[in-house]
Amino acid sequence: MSTTTEVQTYTYVRPSTLTFADGRADLTLATSGGRTADGPATHPVFFDGFLGHPEQAATALLAVAKVARTRFYTPPGMLAAILRAADPVVTSNGDRLRFESFSACCGVYARYDALPGSLDGNVLDTGTTNVDFNPPMRDALARIGGLEPLHLQVGDDVVVRTLDTEVTEKKVPLPERWLKGFAEVQLASATVSPVFEIAASEARRFIRGLPSSGSRKPVWVVPAGRGLRITTRPSTEGVALSGLARLKPLESLLRFARSLRAYSAPYDVQGATGVWELELDDARLVLALSPESSRGFSGEGGVLWDLADEESVDDADLVSALLAFEPRIDIARLATESGLAKDRVTRALGRLGAAGRVGYDAAEAAYFHRELPYDADRLQAMHPRLRDATALLDADAIRLEGETAYVRSGDSEHVVRSTTDWDRCTCPWFAKHKGSRGPCKHVLAADLFRKRQA
C-alpha cells in the first residue's frame, strides 16, 4: 500500500526559549503559520502574560511535547521506530490555551488545557498555530520550580526585514495521518460518556502501579471501592485499555492532580476509545487512547461518513463562517444565526471536525473551534476508501435491488445489505473489521449511490 506525505515548512523567526532572570522564568514559544480570527498569519501572537501554577504548567507542556516524540507501538518487523520532529499545535480560544499533540504511532492524543484561572495577562489574538519545542527549551522547562513566576509569550513579534536576519527553518515531512488523526479523535471523543471519577490519591496509586509494558489485547479498568482494578473480562461499567503504558504520560503530573476522570465510547467487546482526564489546578491534561495500541486514530475511518455526506457541504460552509474560535461552541446559537435546524448544525460540525476544524472537549461535552495549519484541500484525497468509492460511483459499478446493493469491484461483485445496525458487505475487508473501523469502499459507494438516486 502506498502512502503519501505532505511537506510543510515551519519557519520560525527564532527558536523557542526559556530564560531565567530577575527571579522569574520567561518562556517564549515561537509560532509558525496558522490562522487567526482575521485570517492566515505567518507568525501569530496569541498571549503575553503569566501562567499560574508554573511548575504544573511546565510539567504539562513537557508531557504534551513528549507524547509527540514517543512511539507506544512498533509494528512487527520494524527494527527501529522512526521518530520525526513534530511540534505541538496550540489554539487560543480567547479565555484559554490548548496545546495538542499525537504520538508517533498516532494511537495516543494529548491535550493540555490552560483554563481561564491559569492565565494572567493579555490574550492578544485567537487562532491556531504550531509552536517550536526544541531540546534546550525542554531542558529549561524541566528546571522550573514551584515558586518561580512563569512568563509566557505564545508568538514572536520580531519582524524580518533584511536578508541578514537569522531564521530557524525546519522542513518536516508531516504524515497525513496527523490531520486524519485530529479528525478521527474528535469524532471518537464526541461519542464518549463519563464512566467514573476517582480521587487524586487513588489515581496516583493506580497509574504508578501500572507496568511499563503489557498485553496489547484490551483489558477493562473498572471501579473497585474507592479505587480501580484491571480485569480481562469485558465490562460495560469500565473503560477499555489496550497497552497499559499508554497511560504513563499522566504520571509526571500526578503530584498536581485533583482527580482523575475516565470516559468511554460505546461498549465494544473488542475495545473502544477511552478518554482519560487529569483534573489539575485551573487546567486539565487529557489523553485519548485508540481502541487498540496497534491502531492509530488516523486509520479508524469514522470520518468517512461525514466526508461522504454531500448534503452537509453547504451547511458546513455556512456554519464555519459563523465560528470565531469559541472555547465552547453553542449549537443552539449557530442554529439561530444560520437558520439551520440543530441536527443539520451537528452534521455540519461533524464535517468540519473531519477537516480538523473543530475539536471536542469531553469535560464540557462540547465542540471547540480550531483551525489546523494544514492544507485541507487534499482532505478527500487522503482517504483512499472514499476516493475508491467515488471512483466506483463514477464507473457505474453499483446496482440496486430493493434494499440490497451490488457493487462490482475488479473481477468481483460484492453484496451490500442494509440492517438496523449498519450496512454489511461481503468483501474481505468488512469480514475482518466489521463496522469497527468505518465503512468499506463498497458500503460507501452504495450509500453515495442511494443518496444520488433519492
C-alpha positions in Angstrom: 0.0 0.0 0.0 1.5 3.3 -1.0 1.4 6.2 1.4 1.8 9.9 0.8 3.2 12.7 2.9 2.8 16.4 2.7 5.9 18.5 3.4 5.1 21.7 5.3 7.9 24.1 6.1 8.0 25.5 9.6 9.8 28.9 9.6 10.5 30.3 13.0 11.8 33.8 13.5 13.8 32.4 16.3 13.8 29.2 18.4 11.5 29.0 21.4 13.4 30.0 24.5 13.2 29.8 28.3 15.4 32.3 30.2 15.8 32.9 33.9 16.3 36.5 35.1 15.1 38.8 37.9 13.5 36.0 39.8 11.3 34.7 37.1 11.3 32.4 34.1 10.4 33.9 30.6 9.1 31.3 28.2 8.8 32.5 24.6 7.1 29.9 22.2 7.9 30.7 18.6 5.0 30.2 16.2 5.0 29.2 12.6 2.0 29.8 10.3 -1.6 29.3 11.2 -4.9 31.1 11.3 -6.2 33.9 13.5 -9.6 35.5 13.7 -8.5 37.8 10.9 -7.3 35.0 8.6 -3.9 33.4 7.9 -0.8 34.7 9.7 2.8 34.0 9.3 3.9 34.3 12.9 0.7 34.9 15.0 1.0 36.2 18.6 -1.7 34.9 20.9 -0.8 35.5 24.5 1.6 37.6 26.6 1.4 37.2 30.4 1.9 34.9 33.3 0.9 31.2 33.7 -0.5 30.3 37.1 0.9 27.2 38.9 4.2 27.5 37.0 5.7 24.1 37.9 2.4 22.3 37.0 2.2 24.2 33.7 5.9 23.5 32.8 5.4 19.8 33.5 2.2 19.6 31.5 3.8 21.3 28.5 6.7 18.8 28.7 4.2 15.9 28.8 2.4 17.1 25.6 5.8 17.5 23.9 7.0 14.1 25.0 3.9 12.4 23.6 4.8 13.9 20.2 8.2 12.2 20.4 7.0 8.8 21.6 6.1 5.6 19.8 3.9 3.5 22.0 3.5 0.7 19.4 6.1 -0.6 16.9 4.7 -2.9 14.2 6.3 -6.3 13.9 9.3 -6.3 11.6 10.1 -2.7 12.2 13.7 -2.8 13.5 13.6 0.7 14.9 10.9 3.3 15.5 11.4 6.2 13.1 10.7 9.4 15.0 10.4 12.6 13.0 10.4 16.1 14.5 6.8 17.0 15.5 5.7 20.3 17.0 2.6 20.6 19.2 -0.4 22.6 18.0 -1.7 25.5 20.1 -5.1 27.1 19.9 -6.1 30.3 21.7 -9.8 30.3 22.4 -9.8 33.7 24.0 -10.2 32.6 27.6 -7.9 29.5 27.4 -4.9 28.0 25.6 -5.0 24.4 24.3 -1.8 22.5 23.5 -2.3 19.3 21.4 -0.1 16.6 20.1 -0.2 13.0 18.8 2.2 10.2 19.5 4.5 8.9 16.6 2.2 5.9 16.3 -0.9 8.1 16.3 -2.6 6.0 18.9 -2.3 8.5 21.7 -3.7 12.0 21.6 -2.6 14.5 24.3 -4.1 17.9 25.2 -3.2 20.4 27.9 -5.9 23.0 28.6 -4.7 26.1 30.4 -8.1 27.3 31.7 -9.1 30.8 32.5 -7.9 30.8 36.1 -4.4 30.0 35.0 -3.9 32.9 32.6 -2.9 36.3 33.9 -2.1 38.6 31.0 -3.2 39.8 27.6 -4.9 37.4 25.2 -3.7 39.2 22.0 -5.5 37.1 19.4 -7.4 33.9 18.8 -6.4 31.2 16.4 -4.3 28.1 15.9 -0.6 27.5 15.0 2.4 25.2 15.6 4.8 26.1 18.4 8.5 25.2 18.5 9.5 22.8 21.3 13.3 22.4 20.9 15.6 20.4 23.2 17.2 23.4 25.1 13.8 24.8 25.8 12.5 21.5 27.1 15.6 21.1 29.3 15.0 24.6 30.8 11.3 23.8 31.4 12.3 20.8 33.5 14.2 23.2 35.8 11.1 25.3 36.7 10.5 25.4 40.4 7.2 25.8 42.3 7.9 29.4 43.4 9.2 30.9 40.2 6.8 33.1 38.2 6.5 31.8 34.6 6.0 34.5 32.0 4.7 33.1 28.7 4.6 34.6 25.3 2.9 32.5 22.6 4.2 34.1 19.4 7.1 36.3 18.4 6.7 39.9 17.4 10.1 40.2 15.7 9.6 41.3 12.1 12.1 40.0 9.5 13.1 43.0 7.3 16.5 42.1 6.0 18.2 39.1 4.5 20.7 39.2 7.4 18.0 38.3 9.9 18.6 34.8 11.4 15.7 32.4 10.7 15.3 29.0 12.1 13.8 26.8 9.4 12.6 23.2 9.8 11.4 21.2 6.9 9.3 18.5 8.4 7.6 15.8 6.4 4.2 15.7 8.1 2.5 12.4 7.6 -1.1 12.8 6.5 -2.0 10.6 9.5 -1.7 13.7 11.7 -4.5 15.6 10.0 -6.5 12.4 9.8 -5.8 11.6 13.4 -7.1 15.0 14.6 -10.2 14.4 12.6 -10.8 10.9 14.0 -10.1 11.7 17.6 -12.7 14.5 17.8 -15.2 12.2 16.2 -14.5 9.4 18.7 -14.4 11.9 21.6 -17.9 13.2 20.7 -19.3 9.7 21.4 -17.8 9.2 24.9 -19.7 9.3 28.1 -18.4 9.6 31.7 -17.7 6.3 33.4 -16.0 7.0 36.7 -14.1 9.6 38.7 -11.6 8.9 41.4 -9.7 11.0 43.9 -6.1 12.1 43.3 -4.7 9.7 45.9 -6.3 6.7 44.2 -5.2 8.0 40.8 -1.6 8.1 42.0 -1.9 4.6 43.3 -3.4 3.2 40.1 -1.2 5.0 37.5 2.1 4.4 39.4 1.2 0.7 39.8 0.8 0.1 36.1 3.6 -2.0 34.4 5.7 -0.3 31.8 4.6 -2.9 29.3 1.7 -5.2 28.9 -0.5 -7.2 26.6 -1.8 -5.3 23.5 -5.2 -7.1 24.0 -7.7 -4.8 25.7 -8.3 -5.1 29.4 -11.0 -3.2 31.3 -10.4 -0.7 34.1 -13.3 -0.8 36.5 -14.2 0.8 39.8 -13.3 -1.1 42.9 -14.3 0.6 46.1 -12.6 4.0 46.1 -10.0 2.9 43.5 -9.7 1.0 40.3 -8.8 -2.5 39.3 -8.0 -4.2 35.9 -9.9 -7.2 34.6 -9.7 -9.1 31.3 -13.4 -9.6 31.3 -15.2 -7.1 29.0 -17.3 -4.7 31.2 -20.0 -2.2 30.4 -19.0 -0.5 33.7 -15.4 0.1 32.8 -13.1 1.7 30.3 -11.2 -0.5 27.7 -7.5 0.0 27.8 -5.0 -1.6 25.4 -1.3 -1.0 26.1 -1.1 -0.1 29.8 2.0 2.1 29.2 -0.2 4.5 27.1 -1.4 6.0 30.4 2.1 6.7 31.6 2.1 10.3 30.3 -0.2 11.2 33.2 2.4 10.1 35.7 4.6 13.2 35.8 1.5 15.3 36.7 0.1 13.1 39.4 1.6 15.2 42.2 -0.6 18.2 41.0 -3.8 16.1 40.4 -7.1 16.9 42.0 -8.9 13.9 40.4 -8.9 11.5 37.5 -12.0 11.1 35.2 -12.5 8.5 32.6 -14.9 8.4 29.6 -15.6 5.7 27.2 -17.1 5.3 23.7 -20.0 2.9 23.3 -19.2 -0.6 24.7 -17.5 -3.0 22.3 -16.1 -6.4 23.4 -13.1 -5.7 21.1 -12.3 -2.4 22.9 -13.3 1.2 22.5 -11.8 4.7 22.6 -11.1 5.8 26.1 -10.6 9.4 27.2 -8.6 10.0 30.5 -8.7 13.4 32.1 -6.4 14.5 34.9 -8.0 17.5 36.7 -5.4 20.0 37.7 -5.4 23.5 39.3 -7.2 25.6 36.7 -6.1 23.2 34.0 -6.6 19.7 32.5 -4.4 17.1 30.9 -6.3 14.9 28.5 -5.3 11.6 26.9 -7.4 9.9 24.3 -6.4 6.3 23.5 -7.3 4.4 20.4 -9.3 1.1 20.9 -6.1 -1.0 20.4 -2.5 0.0 20.8 -1.7 -1.2 17.3 -4.4 1.0 15.8 -3.7 4.7 15.3 -6.5 7.1 15.2 -5.5 8.0 11.6 -6.7 4.7 10.3 -10.1 4.5 12.0 -12.2 5.7 9.1 -15.1 7.0 11.2 -14.9 10.4 9.4 -15.7 8.8 6.1 -19.4 9.0 6.7 -19.2 12.8 7.4 -17.0 13.3 4.3 -19.4 11.3 2.2 -22.4 13.4 3.3 -22.6 15.6 0.3 -25.7 17.3 1.7 -23.8 18.8 4.6 -21.2 20.6 2.4 -23.1 23.9 2.1 -24.2 23.7 5.7 -20.6 23.3 6.8 -19.5 26.3 4.8 -22.3 28.4 6.4 -21.5 27.2 9.9 -17.8 27.7 9.5 -18.3 31.3 8.6 -20.0 31.9 12.0 -17.3 30.3 14.1 -14.9 32.6 16.0 -12.6 30.3 17.9 -15.1 29.8 20.7 -14.0 27.7 23.6 -17.4 26.0 23.7 -19.5 26.0 20.5 -23.1 26.8 21.2 -25.2 24.7 18.7 -28.4 26.5 19.6 -26.8 29.8 18.8 -25.4 28.5 15.5 -28.9 27.2 14.6 -30.4 30.6 15.2 -27.8 32.6 13.4 -27.6 30.2 10.4 -31.3 29.4 10.1 -30.5 25.7 10.1 -32.1 23.0 12.3 -29.9 21.8 15.2 -29.4 18.4 13.7 -28.1 20.0 10.5 -25.7 22.1 12.5 -24.5 19.0 14.3 -23.9 17.2 11.0 -22.1 20.3 9.7 -19.8 20.3 12.8 -19.1 16.6 12.1 -17.9 17.5 8.6 -15.9 20.4 10.0 -14.4 18.0 12.5 -13.5 15.6 9.7 -11.4 18.5 8.3 -9.8 19.1 11.7 -11.5 22.5 12.0 -13.2 21.7 15.3 -12.2 19.6 18.3 -14.2 18.1 21.1 -13.9 18.6 24.9 -15.4 15.7 26.8 -15.3 17.6 30.1 -17.6 20.2 28.7 -19.4 17.9 26.3 -19.0 20.5 23.6 -17.0 21.2 20.4 -14.4 23.9 20.3 -13.2 25.8 17.3 -9.7 25.4 15.9 -8.1 25.7 12.5 -5.2 23.3 11.9 -2.3 24.7 10.0 -2.6 22.2 7.2 -3.9 22.4 3.7 -7.4 20.9 3.9 -7.9 20.9 0.1 -6.5 17.4 -0.1 -8.7 16.1 2.6 -10.8 13.7 0.4 -7.7 12.5 -1.5 -6.1 11.5 1.9 -8.9 8.9 2.4 -8.4 6.0 -0.1 -11.7 4.3 0.7 -13.6 7.5 0.0 -11.6 8.1 -3.2 -12.2 4.5 -4.3 -15.9 4.7 -3.5 -16.3 7.8 -5.7 -14.4 6.0 -8.5 -16.9 3.1 -8.3 -19.8 5.5 -8.4 -18.3 7.3 -11.5 -17.8 3.9 -13.2 -21.5 2.9 -12.8 -20.4 -0.1 -10.8 -23.5 -0.1 -8.4 -26.9 -1.5 -9.0 -29.8 -1.7 -6.5 -32.4 -4.4 -6.0 -34.6 -3.2 -3.2 -32.5 -2.6 -0.1 -29.6 -4.6 -1.4 -26.8 -3.1 -3.5 -24.4 -5.0 -5.8 -21.0 -3.4 -6.2 -18.7 -4.5 -9.0 -15.1 -4.1 -8.0 -12.4 -5.6 -10.2 -13.4 -9.2 -11.1 -15.7 -9.5 -8.1 -19.2 -8.3 -7.2 -19.8 -7.6 -3.6 -23.2 -7.5 -1.9 -24.1 -4.7 0.5 -27.2 -5.3 2.6 -28.8 -2.7 4.9 -29.5 -3.7 8.5 -30.8 -1.9 11.6 -27.2 -1.6 12.9 -25.1 -0.9 9.8 -24.7 -1.8 6.2 -22.9 -5.2 5.8 -20.7 -6.2 2.9 -19.4 -9.5 1.6 -15.8 -8.2 1.0 -12.8 -9.5 2.9 -12.1 -6.0 4.5 -15.6 -5.9 6.1 -15.3 -9.5 7.2 -12.1 -8.6 9.1 -13.2 -5.3 10.7 -17.0 -5.4 10.6 -18.1 -1.8 11.5 -15.3 -1.1 13.9 -13.0 0.9 11.5 -15.6 2.8 9.5 -17.2 1.7 6.2 -15.5 -0.2 3.4 -15.4 1.4 0.0 -18.3 -0.8 -1.3 -20.6 0.3 1.6 -19.6 3.9 1.0 -20.2 3.6 -2.8 -23.7 2.1 -2.2 -24.6 4.8 0.3 -23.5 7.6 -2.2 -25.5 5.9 -4.9 -28.7 5.7 -2.8 -28.4 9.4 -1.9 -28.0 10.4 -5.5 -31.0 8.3 -6.5 -33.2 9.8 -3.8 
